[in-house]
Amino acid sequence: MDLDLAASYERCRELHKRHGRTYYLATQLLPSWKRRHVHALYGFTRYADEIVDRTEDLPPVERAALLTEWSDLFVAGLRGEQVDDPLLPAVLHTIAVFDLDVDDFATFLRCMAMDLTVTSYETYDDLLDYMEGSAAVIGTMMLPILGSKDPVAAREPARQLGFAFQLTNFIRDVAEDLDRGRVYLPESHLSEFGVTRRTLEKRQSTPAIRALIEYEIARAREHYAAAAPGIPMLEPASQACMRTAFALYGGILNEIEAAGYDVFSGRATVPNRRRAAVAVRSLLTRPGTPVHLAA
């Protein structure tokens, strides 16, 4: 591997380590040759997200221009042109190695652009349409890297795991998303529990908001249940990684429950000792063993 490409993979790894603690830990359980490709995909998605979320001092039209400029650079790289970018060489190399579907990347970038103008979702179906591009496609991008004895059967569970992980983030990060002017919990769900955007903005864990969060957790767990059959379908060398990610992201929901469904007092995290125990247990689990979300 040439020095520029190695540096690009290293830059992706650094982004992953800094911003994706849970998934980064799980990724350490992969064979090293797979690990760098997962870092590349994380780097791609994280950098696009940062263009949208870390440039808030700029007006939306300028942020959109930055995202378009980077997207155009990515497309140029797909055409075989040399690109002057610290992340894209690793991403483009990973796409080539695994013959990944470039439409997934285009769909993801379109959904990132939505975050510049869309601040709420009326129904759960509307939210699912958004998450199709921001989460489900990440599952299908990952699947060829993880490998599967039956990639056709494993595809839908991979999509469902993307939904489950992102819903977990949305539930945990209600306060953080409010800071960015967004509410990802569907308006129809808020209305059902007598919650409004204004009451959320008060950042007080009222009985109505706690009931709403409990409901959203149950909805997220439906996606975890739909995703669970896919993990034993993966290549044996990839299963410990995804068992760990599955358990740790699901564990965030348990932590929110333990806090009385209060998502405003602090950011729910799984304690480090438990994180380590989950990783060890996943390593010791026989490949092919069914996966269950711990209560």
TORSETOR-534848 format. One line per field, with one value per residue (C-alpha): x, y negated, z negated; residue in one letter. Coordinates in steps of 0.2 Angstrom, whole numbers, plus 2048, in hexadecimal, padded with zeros to 3 digits. Layout:
% residues N
east <- X,...;
north <- Y,...;
up <- Z,...;
rest <- A,...;
END
This chain:
% residues 295
east <- 800,807,80A,7FC,7EF,7F6,7F5,7E3,7DE,7E7,7DD,7CD,7D2,7D6,7C4,7BC,7C6,7C2,7B0,7A9,7AF,7A2,7A4,7B7,7B8,7AE,7B9,7C8,7C2,7C3,7D2,7DD,7DB,7C8,7CA,7D2,7C3,7B7,7C1,7C0,7AD,7AB,7B7,7AC,79C,7A3,7AB,79B,792,79F,79D,78A,78C,79C,79A,78B,792,790,77F,777,77B,78D,78D,783,791,79F,795,793,7A5,7AB,79E,7A4,7B6,7B0,7A7,7B7,7C1,7B4,7B8,7CA,7D0,7DD,7D5,7DE,7D5,7DB,7CD,7C7,7D5,7D2,7BF,7C2,7CE,7C1,7B4,7BF,7C5,7B3,7AA,79E,78E,792,77F,780,78C,782,773,77C,782,771,76B,779,773,761,768,76C,75A,74F,74D,73F,735,722,720,72B,72A,731,740,743,744,752,75A,75A,768,770,771,76A,776,785,77F,780,791,798,791,79E,7AC,7A5,7A2,793,78F,77F,780,76F,767,772,76E,75E,764,773,767,75D,76D,770,75F,761,772,76C,75C,766,770,760,759,769,76D,75C,765,774,768,75E,76E,76F,75C,757,74B,74C,73E,72F,722,714,71C,71E,70C,707,70F,70A,71C,720,731,72F,72E,73D,746,743,74E,745,741,72E,723,71D,72F,734,726,72B,73D,737,72C,73B,746,739,739,74C,74C,740,74E,75B,751,74F,762,767,766,772,781,783,783,793,7A4,7AA,7B8,7AC,79F,7A8,7A9,796,791,79A,793,781,783,78B,77F,770,778,776,763,765,76F,761,754,75F,75F,74C,74B,753,75D,760,76B,779,77F,77B,78B,790,79D,7AE,7AF,79F,7A5,7B5,7AB,7A0,7AE,7B6,7A6,7A4,7B5,7B1,7A0,7A0,79D,78B,784,773,773,767,766,769,75B;
north <- 800,7EF,7E2,7D6,7E5,7EB,7D9,7D8,7E8,7E1,7D1,7DB,7E6,7D6,7CF,7E0,7E1,7CF,7CE,7E0,7E8,7F6,7FC,7F9,805,812,810,815,826,828,82E,820,821,81E,811,803,805,802,7F3,7EC,7EE,7E6,7D8,7D4,7D4,7CA,7BD,7BA,7B8,7AC,7A1,7A0,79E,796,787,780,76E,76E,76B,77B,776,776,786,78E,788,790,7A0,79F,79B,7AA,7B5,7B0,7B4,7C5,7C8,7C2,7CF,7DD,7D8,7DB,7C9,7C5,7BD,7B1,7B6,7BF,7CB,7D0,7DA,7E7,7E6,7E8,7F7,800,7FE,805,814,819,813,809,802,7F0,7EC,7EF,7E1,7D5,7D9,7D5,7C5,7BF,7C3,7B9,7AA,7AC,7A8,797,793,7A0,79D,7AA,7B9,7BA,7CD,7DC,7E1,7D0,7D3,7E4,7DC,7D1,7E0,7EA,7DF,7DA,7EB,7FA,7F7,7F8,809,80E,805,80F,820,825,820,82A,839,845,857,850,83E,83D,843,839,828,824,828,81C,80E,811,810,7FF,7F9,800,7F7,7E7,7E7,7EA,7DB,7D0,7D5,7D2,7C2,7B9,7AA,7A9,7A9,79B,791,793,78F,7A0,7AD,7BE,7C6,7C6,7B8,7C4,7CD,7BD,7B9,7CA,7C7,7B5,7AF,7A0,799,78B,797,7A0,790,78D,79C,7A3,7B5,7B4,7C4,7C1,7C0,7D0,7D9,7D4,7D9,7EA,7EC,7E8,7F4,802,7FD,7FE,80F,815,811,819,829,828,826,834,843,83B,83B,84E,84E,843,84B,852,845,837,83D,838,826,825,82E,821,812,81A,81C,80B,801,80A,807,7F5,7F8,801,7F2,7E6,7F2,7F2,7DF,7DF,7DB,7CA,7C5,7B3,7B5,7BE,7C8,7DA,7E5,7F7,7F8,7FC,80C,812,80E,818,827,826,827,835,83F,83C,843,852,855,863,85D,861,85E,855,842,83B,829,82A,822;
up <- 800,805,7F8,7FD,7FC,7EB,7E4,7EB,7E2,7D2,7D3,7D4,7C5,7BB,7BF,7BA,7A9,7A5,7A9,7A9,799,798,7AA,7AA,79B,7A4,7B4,7AA,7AA,7BD,7C6,7CA,7DD,7DB,7CD,7D8,7E4,7D7,7D1,7E3,7E3,7D2,7D8,7E7,7DE,7CF,7DA,7E4,7D4,7CD,7DD,7D8,7C5,7C2,7CD,7C4,7C5,7D7,7E0,7E7,7F9,7F5,7EC,7FA,806,7FB,7FB,80E,811,807,80F,820,81B,816,827,830,826,82B,83D,83A,838,82B,81C,810,800,7F0,7EF,800,806,7F8,7FC,80F,80C,801,80E,81B,810,80C,81B,810,817,81A,81A,807,806,810,806,7F6,7FC,802,7F0,7E9,7F3,7EC,7DB,7E1,7E4,7DC,7C9,7C5,7CB,7CB,7CA,7C7,7D9,7DD,7D1,7D8,7E9,7E3,7D9,7E9,7F0,7DF,7D7,7E1,7EF,7E2,7DE,7F0,7F3,7E4,7E9,7F7,7EB,7DD,7E9,7E8,7ED,7F3,7F8,7FF,7EF,7E4,7EE,7E5,7D3,7D8,7DD,7CD,7C2,7CA,7C5,7B4,7B1,7B8,7AE,79E,7A2,7A5,795,78B,794,793,789,795,7A5,79D,79C,7AF,7B2,7B6,7AE,7B5,7AB,7B6,7B4,7B4,7A5,79B,79E,798,787,786,789,794,79A,78E,77F,785,786,774,771,762,760,75E,75C,76E,775,76B,772,784,781,77B,78A,796,78D,790,7A3,7A4,79C,7AA,7B6,7AB,7AB,7BE,7C0,7B4,7C0,7CB,7C0,7BF,7D2,7D3,7D6,7C5,7C4,7C5,7B8,7A8,7AF,7B3,7A3,799,7A3,7A2,78F,78B,795,78E,77D,780,77F,76F,768,76D,764,755,754,754,767,763,773,76D,75D,765,774,772,774,770,762,768,75D,765,776,773,76C,77C,787,77E,77E,791,794,78A,792,79F,7B1,7B6,7A5,7A5,7A0,793,78C,77A,76F;
rest <- M,D,L,D,L,A,A,S,Y,E,R,C,R,E,L,H,K,R,H,G,R,T,Y,Y,L,A,T,Q,L,L,P,S,W,K,R,R,H,V,H,A,L,Y,G,F,T,R,Y,A,D,E,I,V,D,R,T,E,D,L,P,P,V,E,R,A,A,L,L,T,E,W,S,D,L,F,V,A,G,L,R,G,E,Q,V,D,D,P,L,L,P,A,V,L,H,T,I,A,V,F,D,L,D,V,D,D,F,A,T,F,L,R,C,M,A,M,D,L,T,V,T,S,Y,E,T,Y,D,D,L,L,D,Y,M,E,G,S,A,A,V,I,G,T,M,M,L,P,I,L,G,S,K,D,P,V,A,A,R,E,P,A,R,Q,L,G,F,A,F,Q,L,T,N,F,I,R,D,V,A,E,D,L,D,R,G,R,V,Y,L,P,E,S,H,L,S,E,F,G,V,T,R,R,T,L,E,K,R,Q,S,T,P,A,I,R,A,L,I,E,Y,E,I,A,R,A,R,E,H,Y,A,A,A,A,P,G,I,P,M,L,E,P,A,S,Q,A,C,M,R,T,A,F,A,L,Y,G,G,I,L,N,E,I,E,A,A,G,Y,D,V,F,S,G,R,A,T,V,P,N,R,R,R,A,A,V,A,V,R,S,L,L,T,R,P,G,T,P,V,H,L,A,A;
END
